[in-house]
């Protein structure tokens, strides 16, 4: 007598659940992959938006710094044309018209502050000959921008800008 054949899956329900389990696992894997892909796409979009914003900030910063240089060079021209007793008023007028400037100091060739217009800390008579803006501005005879630092007078991040003052081709100080 032949042996009875035992079914591989004795229960039809168990067989169907195992067959149905494969598409469910496949679907779950596809959903996880879709989630990872969506996360990657979002990261790329955020990264591109940040890069675009950084490029725009950089462009505006360059414009702002060039505008500052133009203003300071114009002020240098004004200071060259007016008598010394009116220079303080000219500095005050420019500082009130352009709030980006928190203080103006005119430093003579020896490094002493000879004229100022500031709403805060007075440096009149101080020796600034050891400061980078003085040494580098004097050596280069060009506009000098310091590294950013915390201002003692305002507490904000700021830059020092030095513009050489020339009279008849000779250095008369730094603004």
C-alpha positions in Angstrom: 0.0 0.0 0.0 1.3 3.4 -0.9 2.2 5.7 1.8 -0.2 8.6 2.4 1.1 11.9 1.1 1.2 14.5 3.8 0.6 18.0 2.6 3.4 20.4 2.9 1.1 23.0 4.5 -1.4 21.1 6.5 -3.5 24.1 7.0 -4.7 26.2 4.0 -4.8 29.3 6.2 -1.1 29.0 7.1 -0.2 28.5 3.4 -2.1 31.6 2.3 -0.7 33.8 5.1 2.9 32.8 4.1 2.1 33.6 0.4 0.5 36.9 1.4 3.5 37.8 3.6 5.9 38.2 0.7 4.0 41.2 -0.9 3.5 42.7 2.5 7.2 42.6 3.3 8.0 43.9 -0.2 5.6 46.8 0.3 7.1 47.6 3.7 10.6 47.7 2.2 9.4 49.9 -0.7 7.8 52.3 1.8 11.0 52.5 3.9 13.0 53.2 0.7 10.5 55.8 -0.4 10.8 57.5 3.0 14.6 57.5 2.8 14.4 58.9 -0.8 12.0 61.7 0.3 14.4 62.6 3.2 17.3 62.7 0.8 15.3 64.9 -1.7 14.3 67.3 1.2 17.9 67.5 2.4 19.1 68.4 -1.1 16.4 71.1 -1.4 17.3 72.6 2.0 21.0 72.5 1.1 20.4 74.2 -2.2 18.2 76.9 -0.5 20.9 77.5 2.1 23.6 77.8 -0.7 21.4 80.3 -2.6 20.9 82.3 0.6 24.6 82.3 1.4 25.4 83.5 -2.2 22.9 86.3 -1.8 24.3 87.3 1.6 27.8 87.2 0.2 26.8 89.4 -2.7 25.0 91.9 -0.4 28.0 91.9 1.9 30.4 92.8 -0.9 28.1 95.6 -2.0 27.8 96.8 1.6 31.5 96.8 2.1 32.1 98.6 -1.2 29.5 101.2 -0.3 31.2 101.7 3.0 34.6 102.2 1.3 33.0 104.7 -1.1 31.4 106.6 1.8 34.7 106.7 3.7 36.6 107.9 0.7 34.1 110.6 0.1 34.4 111.6 3.8 38.2 111.6 3.4 37.8 114.1 0.5 35.5 116.3 2.6 38.0 116.3 5.5 40.8 117.3 3.1 38.8 120.3 2.0 37.5 121.8 5.2 39.4 123.4 8.0 40.3 121.3 11.1 37.8 123.1 13.4 34.9 122.0 11.2 36.0 118.4 10.7 34.4 117.2 14.0 31.0 118.5 12.8 31.5 116.8 9.5 32.2 113.5 11.2 29.1 113.9 13.4 26.9 114.7 10.4 28.0 111.6 8.5 27.6 109.4 11.5 24.1 110.6 12.1 23.2 110.1 8.4 24.7 106.6 8.3 23.9 104.5 11.4 26.3 101.8 10.3 29.1 104.0 11.6 29.2 103.8 15.4 32.3 106.0 15.8 34.8 107.9 13.8 38.4 108.4 14.9 41.1 110.3 13.1 44.5 109.0 14.1 47.6 111.1 13.3 50.7 109.5 11.7 52.2 108.7 15.1 49.1 106.7 16.1 47.5 109.2 18.5 43.7 109.8 18.2 43.5 113.5 17.3 39.8 113.8 16.4 36.7 111.7 17.2 33.0 111.5 16.9 31.6 108.7 19.0 28.4 108.0 20.9 30.3 105.8 23.3 33.9 105.2 24.3 36.2 108.2 23.9 39.7 107.4 22.7 40.9 111.0 22.2 44.6 111.1 23.0 45.0 107.3 23.0 48.0 105.7 21.2 46.6 103.3 18.7 49.9 102.8 16.8 50.1 99.1 17.8 46.6 98.2 16.5 46.4 96.1 13.3 44.1 98.7 11.5 46.8 101.3 12.1 49.8 99.2 11.2 48.3 97.5 8.2 46.4 100.6 7.0 49.6 102.6 7.3 51.8 100.0 5.6 49.3 99.3 2.7 48.1 102.9 2.3 44.8 101.3 1.2 41.4 100.8 2.9 41.8 98.2 5.6 39.0 96.0 7.2 39.8 94.3 10.5 38.5 90.9 11.4 35.1 90.9 13.1 35.2 91.6 16.9 32.9 92.5 19.7 32.7 96.3 20.1 33.4 97.7 23.6 31.1 100.6 23.1 28.1 98.8 21.5 28.5 95.1 22.4 27.8 94.2 18.8 29.9 92.3 16.3 31.7 95.0 14.3 34.6 95.7 11.9 37.2 98.5 12.1 37.8 100.2 8.8 40.8 102.3 8.2 41.2 104.8 5.4 44.5 106.6 4.9 44.3 110.4 4.9 46.6 112.1 2.4 47.4 115.8 2.1 49.5 116.8 -0.9 50.6 113.1 -1.3 51.8 112.8 2.3 50.1 110.7 4.9 48.4 112.9 7.4 46.6 110.2 9.4 44.0 107.5 9.2 40.3 107.8 9.5 
